[in-house]
Amino acid sequence: MVRQYFGTDGIRGRANTHPMTAELALRLGAAVGRYFQQGQHKHRVVIGKDTRRSGYMLENALTAGLTSVGANVLLLGPVPTPAVGMLTRSMRADLGIMISASHNSFEDNGIKFFGPDGFKLSDQAEQAIEALLDEMPALVPPQEIGRATRIEGDRARYVEIAKRTLPGAQRLSGLKIVVDCANGAAYKTAPEVLWELGAEVISVGVTPDGFNINKECGSTHTALAAETVVAHGAHVGIALDGDADRVMILDEKGQLCDGDQLMALIAGLWADQERLAANTLVATVMSNLGLERHLEGKGLTLKRTAVGDRYVVEAMRKGGFNLGGEQSGHVVMTDYVTTGDGLIAALQFLSAMVTHGEPASALSRSFEPVPQMLTNVRYAAGSAPLETDAVQAAIAKAEERLAKTGRLLIRKSGTEPLVRVMGEAEDQALLADVVGSVAREIEKAS
């Protein structure tokens, strides 16, 4: 079955434009509520969101659909995505929903689903829900319509759980930390956790207005955090994205530590503590070749998956691994959470700073990355540029030129109409020429 709505991370699109409309959200709420109907108990659904203006519209539409099929809805308000997965499980809910388009700008929005175990739904579950969208919803009689309740205080559950991920009674006293919350879902929780752990906290990106989420701030625009670190003489910076499931670290000089470097650090620390399951890190095909070589040098294994943190988590669960993530800053630690958690990943970095008494710059570069170039090519709706003979010929020629000195990865985005052309090679001139040649052919065919 071809997936019509679901991408690599739920359903995502431009707000108030199909499929991200109130009408579809209403149908979706009824369909997913029906999918999870098992037994005679009153089903419980938790819904969280980030700070986009369109979140109100989608939240209300989903609630209407869910209550129409008899589910009770608990509205969490703005909370990080990992908090929704965590609270779904801890509150014994049948379903968790996060309304967010992650690192995208305010014009977009998305809907992600979590099962009762707190993990994102499988491809099979999403396909079954899509099939139900085309059927008439099984509406309940008036006396069985569900109730919607806006709850307070459950953010505190997440705050306490996040704090407990630091080992023992470890504190962050003496650290001056810049945290950029991207004007998103963690604008209250992240500064609160860091302050309660004893740090001096300088917060930016904490004044959401419905339209400024991820705007020139957060994990995809780290210049603000870097400048703030340097200006205030901070020890480290933490840049989250709009729903706080990914993170970038800035050292005391404002230099970037991406997801690959963060995972390399955590993997090494956990391996030394004999707590890295099967001595294996799970990452996607986008992770740098330098990470793979670094791990091999330490006797550790890198297992690669398709792009998307859901595929990382699926591989982790299947193999019994407890650490995985993406270069973009999703870091999944199933000892603590069921999905990527930017704040808890950052706490692992801060713990290493405290434990070893070293500056962020000494911990933020575990390996020398192989030069990598990524070019995104936007294509028109309905076109299939990767299927043309000219593009296929360009790809074949590029792969031949790289031979054994590097690698080429080309894939369509699961959330936007983009083709991502990524290459790695020690020879940077060759790399630029190869990636550029393929990108130009794709542009011609788009």
C-alpha positions as CSV (number, residue, x, y, z in Angstrom):
1,M,0.0,0.0,0.0
2,V,1.3,3.4,-1.0
3,R,1.5,5.9,1.9
4,Q,-0.6,8.9,1.0
5,Y,-0.2,11.0,4.1
6,F,2.5,9.7,6.4
7,G,6.1,10.5,5.8
8,T,9.2,9.5,7.8
9,D,7.9,11.3,10.9
10,G,4.1,11.4,10.9
11,I,2.1,13.7,8.7
12,R,3.6,17.1,7.9
13,G,2.8,20.0,5.5
14,R,1.9,23.6,5.2
15,A,-0.7,24.6,7.8
16,N,-4.3,25.1,6.4
17,T,-3.2,23.4,3.2
18,H,-4.0,19.8,2.4
19,P,-3.2,17.6,4.2
20,M,-2.5,19.8,7.2
21,T,-6.0,21.0,7.5
22,A,-8.6,21.0,10.3
23,E,-10.8,18.8,8.1
24,L,-8.2,16.1,7.8
25,A,-7.2,16.4,11.4
26,L,-10.8,15.8,12.4
27,R,-11.0,12.6,10.2
28,L,-7.6,11.6,11.5
29,G,-8.6,11.9,15.1
30,A,-11.6,9.7,14.5
31,A,-9.6,7.2,12.5
32,V,-6.8,6.8,15.0
33,G,-9.3,6.7,17.9
34,R,-11.0,3.8,16.1
35,Y,-7.7,2.1,15.4
36,F,-6.8,2.0,19.1
37,Q,-10.3,0.9,20.3
38,Q,-9.7,-2.3,22.2
39,G,-11.8,-3.6,25.0
40,Q,-14.6,-1.8,26.8
41,H,-12.6,0.7,28.8
42,K,-12.8,4.5,28.1
43,H,-9.7,5.2,26.0
44,R,-7.3,7.9,27.0
45,V,-5.3,10.0,24.6
46,V,-2.7,12.7,25.5
47,I,-2.0,15.5,23.1
48,G,1.0,17.9,23.2
49,K,2.0,20.6,20.8
50,D,4.7,23.1,20.2
51,T,4.1,26.9,19.9
52,R,2.9,27.4,16.4
53,R,-0.3,29.4,15.9
54,S,-1.8,26.6,13.8
55,G,-1.4,24.2,16.7
56,Y,-4.6,25.5,18.3
57,M,-6.6,24.6,15.1
58,L,-5.2,21.1,14.8
59,E,-5.5,20.4,18.5
60,N,-9.2,21.2,18.5
61,A,-9.9,19.3,15.3
62,L,-8.1,16.2,16.6
63,T,-9.9,16.4,19.9
64,A,-13.2,16.6,18.1
65,G,-12.4,13.5,16.1
66,L,-11.2,11.5,19.1
67,T,-14.1,12.4,21.4
68,S,-16.6,11.6,18.6
69,V,-15.5,8.0,18.7
70,G,-15.6,7.9,22.5
71,A,-12.0,8.7,23.6
72,N,-11.1,10.9,26.5
73,V,-8.5,13.5,25.6
74,L,-5.9,15.1,28.0
75,L,-4.4,18.3,26.6
76,L,-0.9,18.9,27.7
77,G,-0.3,22.3,26.0
78,P,3.3,23.1,24.8
79,V,5.6,20.3,25.8
80,P,8.7,18.7,24.1
81,T,8.0,15.7,21.8
82,P,9.9,13.3,24.0
83,A,7.6,14.3,26.9
84,V,4.6,13.2,25.0
85,G,6.1,9.7,24.5
86,M,7.1,9.6,28.1
87,L,3.7,10.7,29.5
88,T,1.8,8.4,27.1
89,R,3.4,5.5,28.9
90,S,3.5,6.8,32.4
91,M,-0.1,8.0,32.3
92,R,-1.3,4.6,30.9
93,A,-2.7,6.3,27.8
94,D,-3.7,4.3,24.8
95,L,-2.3,6.9,22.4
96,G,-0.1,10.0,22.4
97,I,-0.1,12.7,19.8
98,M,2.4,15.5,19.2
99,I,1.4,18.5,17.0
100,S,4.7,19.9,15.6
101,A,6.7,20.3,12.5
102,S,9.9,20.0,14.5
103,H,12.6,22.3,13.0
104,N,10.5,23.7,10.2
105,S,9.2,27.3,10.2
106,F,5.9,28.3,11.6
107,E,4.1,28.0,8.3
108,D,4.3,24.2,8.5
109,N,2.9,21.8,11.1
110,G,2.7,18.1,11.6
111,I,1.1,15.3,13.6
112,K,3.1,12.5,15.2
113,F,1.7,9.4,17.0
114,F,2.9,7.4,19.9
115,G,1.6,4.0,20.9
116,P,0.8,3.0,24.5
117,D,4.4,1.9,25.0
118,G,5.6,5.4,24.3
119,F,7.2,4.6,21.0
120,K,6.3,6.1,17.6
121,L,3.9,4.0,15.5
122,S,5.2,1.5,13.0
123,D,4.8,1.8,9.3
124,Q,2.1,-1.0,9.5
125,A,0.1,0.9,12.0
126,E,0.3,4.1,10.0
127,Q,-0.9,2.3,6.9
128,A,-3.9,0.8,8.8
129,I,-4.8,4.3,10.1
130,E,-4.6,5.7,6.5
131,A,-7.0,3.0,5.4
132,L,-9.5,4.0,8.0
133,L,-9.4,7.6,6.8
134,D,-11.5,6.6,3.8
135,E,-14.2,4.9,5.9
136,M,-17.1,6.4,7.8
137,P,-16.1,6.9,11.4
138,A,-17.8,4.7,14.0
139,L,-19.4,7.6,15.9
140,V,-20.6,6.8,19.4
141,P,-24.1,7.7,20.9
142,P,-24.4,11.0,22.7
143,Q,-23.9,9.5,26.2
144,E,-20.6,8.0,25.2
145,I,-18.9,11.0,23.6
146,G,-15.5,11.5,25.2
147,R,-14.3,14.3,27.4
148,A,-11.5,16.8,26.8
149,T,-9.5,18.1,29.8
150,R,-6.7,20.6,29.8
151,I,-4.3,19.4,32.5
152,E,-1.6,21.3,34.4
153,G,1.4,20.1,36.2
154,D,2.4,17.2,34.0
155,R,5.3,19.2,32.6
156,A,6.8,18.8,36.1
157,R,6.8,15.0,35.6
158,Y,9.1,15.5,32.6
159,V,11.3,18.0,34.4
160,E,11.9,15.5,37.2
161,I,12.5,12.6,34.9
162,A,15.0,14.6,32.9
163,K,16.9,15.7,36.1
164,R,17.2,12.1,37.2
165,T,19.1,11.1,34.1
166,L,22.2,12.7,35.7
167,P,24.2,10.0,37.6
168,G,23.8,9.9,41.4
169,A,23.6,13.3,43.0
170,Q,25.5,15.1,40.3
171,R,24.9,18.8,39.9
172,L,25.7,21.5,37.4
173,S,26.8,24.1,39.9
174,G,29.5,26.4,38.6
175,L,28.5,26.0,35.0
176,K,27.2,29.0,33.0
177,I,25.0,27.6,30.3
178,V,23.3,29.2,27.3
179,V,20.1,27.4,26.2
180,D,18.4,28.4,23.0
181,C,14.9,26.9,23.0
182,A,14.0,28.0,19.4
183,N,10.9,29.8,20.7
184,G,9.5,26.3,20.8
185,A,8.1,23.6,23.0
186,A,10.9,23.5,25.6
187,Y,10.8,27.3,26.3
188,K,9.8,26.6,29.9
189,T,11.1,23.1,30.6
190,A,14.7,23.3,29.4
191,P,15.7,26.4,31.4
192,E,13.8,25.0,34.4
193,V,15.7,21.7,34.4
194,L,19.1,23.4,34.0
195,W,18.4,26.0,36.8
196,E,17.1,23.4,39.2
197,L,20.3,21.3,38.6
198,G,22.3,24.3,39.8
199,A,23.5,25.9,36.6
200,E,23.6,29.6,35.9
201,V,21.2,29.8,32.9
202,I,21.1,32.3,30.1
203,S,18.0,31.7,28.0
204,V,17.3,32.8,24.5
205,G,14.5,31.7,22.1
206,V,12.0,31.7,25.0
207,T,9.5,34.3,23.8
208,P,7.2,32.4,21.5
209,D,4.5,34.4,19.7
210,G,3.1,31.6,17.4
211,F,5.2,32.7,14.4
212,N,8.8,32.9,15.5
213,I,9.5,29.2,16.2
214,N,12.9,28.2,14.8
215,K,13.2,31.7,13.3
216,E,17.0,32.5,13.2
217,C,17.4,30.5,16.4
218,G,17.5,26.9,17.6
219,S,19.4,23.8,16.4
220,T,19.2,24.7,12.7
221,H,20.3,28.4,13.2
222,T,23.0,28.1,15.9
223,A,24.6,31.6,15.3
224,L,22.4,33.1,18.0
225,A,23.5,30.5,20.6
226,A,27.1,30.7,19.6
227,E,27.2,34.6,19.8
228,T,25.4,34.4,23.2
229,V,28.0,31.9,24.6
230,V,30.9,34.1,23.6
231,A,29.3,37.4,24.7
232,H,28.5,36.1,28.2
233,G,31.6,34.0,28.6
234,A,29.5,30.9,29.1
235,H,31.0,27.4,29.5
236,V,28.7,25.8,26.9
237,G,25.6,26.4,24.8
238,I,22.6,24.1,24.1
239,A,20.5,24.7,21.0
240,L,17.3,22.8,20.7
241,D,14.8,22.7,17.8
242,G,11.1,23.6,17.9
243,D,9.9,20.4,19.5
244,A,13.1,19.8,21.5
245,D,13.8,16.3,20.1
246,R,17.1,17.3,18.7
247,V,20.1,19.4,19.9
248,M,23.3,21.0,18.9
249,I,26.1,21.8,21.4
250,L,28.2,24.9,21.3
251,D,31.6,24.9,23.1
252,E,32.9,27.9,25.0
253,K,34.3,29.3,21.8
254,G,31.0,29.1,20.0
255,Q,32.1,26.2,17.9
256,L,29.6,23.5,16.9
257,C,29.3,20.0,18.1
258,D,26.8,18.1,15.9
259,G,24.9,14.9,16.5
260,D,27.7,12.7,15.3
261,Q,30.2,14.1,17.6
262,L,27.7,14.0,20.6
263,M,26.9,10.3,19.8
264,A,30.6,9.5,19.6
265,L,31.2,11.0,23.0
266,I,28.3,9.3,24.7
267,A,29.1,5.9,23.0
268,G,32.7,6.1,24.3
269,L,31.7,7.1,27.8
270,W,29.0,4.4,28.0
271,A,31.4,1.8,26.6
272,D,34.0,2.7,29.2
273,Q,31.2,2.2,31.9
274,E,30.2,-1.1,30.3
275,R,26.7,0.2,29.7
276,L,26.7,0.5,25.9
277,A,24.5,-2.5,24.8
278,A,26.4,-4.9,22.5
279,N,29.0,-2.1,22.1
280,T,26.9,-0.8,19.3
281,L,25.7,2.7,18.2
282,V,22.8,2.9,15.7
283,A,22.9,5.8,13.3
284,T,21.6,6.6,9.8
285,V,23.3,6.5,6.4
286,M,23.8,10.3,6.8
287,S,26.2,10.0,9.7
288,N,29.8,10.9,8.8
289,L,32.3,8.2,7.7
290,G,34.6,9.6,10.3
291,L,32.2,8.5,13.1
292,E,32.3,4.9,11.7
293,R,36.1,4.9,11.6
294,H,36.3,6.3,15.1
295,L,34.1,3.7,16.6
296,E,35.9,0.9,14.8
297,G,39.1,2.2,16.3
298,K,37.6,1.8,19.8
299,G,36.3,-1.7,19.0
300,L,32.7,-0.5,18.7
301,T,30.2,-1.1,16.0
302,L,28.1,1.4,14.0
303,K,24.9,0.0,12.6
304,R,23.3,2.2,9.9
305,T,19.6,2.6,9.1
306,A,17.5,4.6,6.7
307,V,17.1,8.3,7.5
308,G,14.6,9.1,10.3
309,D,14.8,8.7,14.0
310,R,11.9,6.2,13.9
311,Y,14.0,3.8,11.9
312,V,16.9,4.3,14.3
313,V,14.6,3.4,17.2
314,E,13.2,0.4,15.3
315,A,16.7,-1.0,14.8
316,M,17.5,-0.3,18.4
317,R,14.5,-2.2,19.7
318,K,15.0,-5.1,17.3
319,G,18.7,-5.5,18.2
320,G,18.4,-4.6,21.9
321,F,20.7,-1.5,21.6
322,N,20.3,1.5,23.9
323,L,22.0,4.3,22.0
324,G,21.3,5.7,18.6
325,G,20.6,8.9,16.7
326,E,21.2,11.2,13.7
327,Q,23.8,13.7,12.7
328,S,21.1,16.4,12.8
329,G,21.0,16.1,16.6
330,H,18.4,13.4,17.4
331,V,19.9,11.3,20.1
332,V,17.9,8.4,21.4
333,M,18.8,6.8,24.7
334,T,16.2,4.1,25.4
335,D,17.5,3.7,29.0
336,Y,15.6,7.0,29.6
337,V,13.2,7.9,26.7
338,T,11.5,6.4,23.7
339,T,12.5,8.9,21.1
340,G,15.1,11.6,20.5
341,D,15.4,14.0,23.4
342,G,17.6,17.1,22.9
343,L,17.7,18.1,26.6
344,I,18.5,14.7,28.0
345,A,21.2,14.3,25.4
346,A,22.7,17.6,26.4
347,L,22.6,16.6,30.0
348,Q,24.9,13.6,29.1
349,F,27.4,16.1,27.6
350,L,27.1,18.4,30.7
351,S,27.6,15.3,32.9
352,A,30.9,14.5,31.1
353,M,32.1,18.1,31.6
354,V,31.4,17.8,35.4
355,T,32.8,14.3,35.7
356,H,36.1,15.0,33.8
357,G,36.5,18.6,34.7
358,E,37.2,19.4,31.0
359,P,35.9,22.3,28.9
360,A,33.3,21.7,26.3
361,S,35.9,22.2,23.5
362,A,37.9,19.2,24.8
363,L,34.8,16.9,24.6
364,S,33.0,18.2,21.5
365,R,35.4,16.8,18.9
366,S,35.9,13.0,19.4
367,F,36.9,12.4,15.7
368,E,38.0,14.2,12.6
369,P,35.1,14.2,10.2
370,V,35.5,13.2,6.6
371,P,34.6,16.3,4.5
372,Q,30.9,16.1,3.8
373,M,28.7,18.2,1.5
374,L,24.9,18.2,1.4
375,T,22.8,20.0,-1.2
376,N,19.1,20.1,-1.2
377,V,17.3,20.4,-4.6
378,R,13.6,21.3,-4.5
379,Y,11.4,19.7,-7.1
380,A,7.9,20.4,-8.4
381,A,4.9,18.4,-7.0
382,G,4.2,15.4,-9.2
383,S,7.7,15.3,-10.8
384,A,10.1,12.4,-10.4
385,P,13.5,13.8,-11.2
386,L,15.4,10.7,-9.8
387,E,13.8,8.5,-12.4
388,T,15.1,10.3,-15.5
389,D,17.9,8.7,-17.6
390,A,20.0,11.9,-17.4
391,V,20.0,12.0,-13.6
392,Q,20.7,8.2,-13.3
393,A,23.6,8.7,-15.6
394,A,25.0,11.6,-13.6
395,I,24.7,9.5,-10.4
396,A,26.5,6.6,-11.9
397,K,29.3,8.8,-13.2
398,A,29.6,10.5,-9.8
399,E,29.9,7.2,-8.0
400,E,32.5,6.0,-10.4
401,R,34.6,9.2,-9.8
402,L,34.4,8.7,-6.0
403,A,35.2,5.0,-6.3
404,K,36.7,3.9,-2.9
405,T,37.7,7.3,-1.7
406,G,34.3,8.4,-0.5
407,R,30.6,7.8,-0.9
408,L,27.5,9.3,-2.4
409,L,24.0,9.2,-0.9
410,I,20.9,10.5,-2.7
411,R,17.4,10.4,-1.3
412,K,14.1,12.2,-1.3
413,S,13.1,13.9,1.9
414,G,10.3,12.3,3.8
415,T,8.9,15.6,5.0
416,E,9.5,18.1,2.2
417,P,9.6,18.1,-1.7
418,L,13.4,17.9,-1.7
419,V,16.0,15.6,-3.1
420,R,19.0,15.5,-0.8
421,V,22.4,15.0,-2.4
422,M,25.1,14.1,0.1
423,G,28.7,13.2,-0.6
424,E,31.8,12.4,1.4
425,A,35.4,12.4,0.2
426,E,38.8,13.4,1.5
427,D,39.4,15.4,-1.7
428,Q,37.2,18.5,-1.1
429,A,37.5,19.8,-4.7
430,L,36.4,16.4,-6.1
431,L,33.6,16.3,-3.6
432,A,32.2,19.7,-4.6
433,D,32.4,18.9,-8.3
434,V,30.7,15.5,-7.8
435,V,27.8,16.8,-5.6
436,G,27.4,19.9,-7.8
437,S,27.1,17.9,-11.0
438,V,24.4,15.6,-9.7
439,A,22.5,18.5,-8.1
440,R,22.5,20.4,-11.4
441,E,21.1,17.4,-13.3
442,I,18.3,17.0,-10.7
443,E,17.5,20.7,-11.0
444,K,17.1,20.3,-14.8
445,A,14.8,17.4,-14.4
446,S,12.6,19.0,-11.7
